[in-house]
Structures are given as C-alpha cells and as structure tokens.
Amino acid sequence: RRRVERDQFWPLREVSFAVNAGERFGIIGPNGAGKSTLLKVIAGIIPPSVGRVVVRGRIAPLIELGAGFDPYLTGRENIFLYGSLLGFRQRELERRFASIVEFAELEEFIDVPLMNYSVGMSARLGFAIATDVEPDLLLIDELFSVGDAAFQKKCEDRMETFKAKGVTILLVSHDLKLIQDTCHRTLCLHHGQVVALGPTDKVVAEYNKFSTLSSPSQQSGGKAR
C-alpha cells in the first residue's frame, strides 16, 4: 500500500519544426535521441501526448518494413493487410497488386505463407508495398539493405524517381555523409529535444562537436585505448 514514485520519461519534448513541400530534410542524433519516435508521430503511428502534427498530403512511411505482417498469412494476403495498415484502400491495392508482386520479385511465392519467406524476401515485399504509391511525403528510417545488389539498385532507382518528382523526404540516418549529400536542412535531436536546426553542413558540424564533447573519453579526461 505504500505510495510508489514514478519517473516520467518523455521521448520527445518541445520539438517544433516545419518542412517545405519538395524539401529533403534530415534528422540526426545519437541512439535513443527520439529520431524513430519522431517519424512514428509524424506518420500517425504514435499520437502525440501534447501538441499537434499537421501533415498535408499522402504519407509513405518506410519505418520497420513489414512490421504489420502476419507470418501465418500468404504474401498475397499480407499485401492487403500491410497495405491497409498504411492507409491504402482495398480497391487501390487490387489495382497495384501486380506491380507490387513484380517489383518484389515474388511471383512464384506470393501464395506461400510468410513464415516460409527469408528475411530478405519479407523486406522486399514490405518495401514494394510501401513505395508503390505516389506519396507527397516519404518517411525513411535509416536506409535498408534489401535483397541482392540488383534489387538494391531497383530500390535506389525508385528513391531517385521520388526525388525527381519533388516528393518531400524526411530521412533519419547515422550516415552523416548521406545526410549531407541528400538533405537541404537537418534537425539534430538529443534526449528528445532539438539541439540544432538549419542548413545541413552547419548542423552536422555542430553534431560532430557535440558528440565529441559527449564521448566518455572526453568526459573522463582519459584517452581511448
């Protein structure tokens, strides 16, 4: 019957920013900074406890590809299950079904239960479903290695198509060179709060200084061995 004190943990706190149509926007920060949580809030997977998120247009979230799959259902059934979780109508999925299967290169296995798929096959199917749309906003949580080299090239080509069409892209990555090469502006998070926001080169430079100062060897005054 004793009263138990509980600590509150906010994965995101006082995060506010706007992204322009057609912009490529990066999100960086150390592990546990809240980057993936932020994308899930934007995608509508996690509702914000306070504040609000305003998104205009259709979202294609590339977050935990295939997280909504049922291993006991076939690939065919999972296309409709996962597609519905992403907000697609059944009639729309029926219209896009053939192109999804063809892109995933799973024609021979589409009526096989997903439990018999390899990890790569499942990821390919998830990628094909999530990107066989005409999105206004693309959310990418880390870049994925899906399938063999030939299939990865297909994925890269599809991403380039989105860029050429002026699709707005939010990219979470630990690959700072990728962020610098891809994004116009970048947001840096630490412990769920914004520590830098602006032109990518400046934010990456700020993050590098910040991460160096935050490293254990710097804090203890010792040298890494």
Salt bridges, closest charged atoms under 4 A:
GLU23 OE2 - ARG185 NE 2.59
GLU64 OE2 - LYS40 NZ 2.82
GLU92 OE2 - ARG58 NH1 2.76
GLU92 OE2 - ARG96 NE 3.51
GLU105 OE2 - LYS154 NZ 3.20
ASP111 OD1 - ARG76 NE 2.69
ASP132 OD2 - ARG96 NH1 3.52
ASP132 OD1 - ARG158 NH2 3.89
GLU142 OE2 - HIS174 NE2 3.86
ASP157 OD1 - LYS153 NZ 2.87
GLU160 OE2 - LYS163 NZ 3.32
ASP181 OD2 - LYS177 NZ 2.78
GLU206 OE1 - LYS209 NZ 3.73
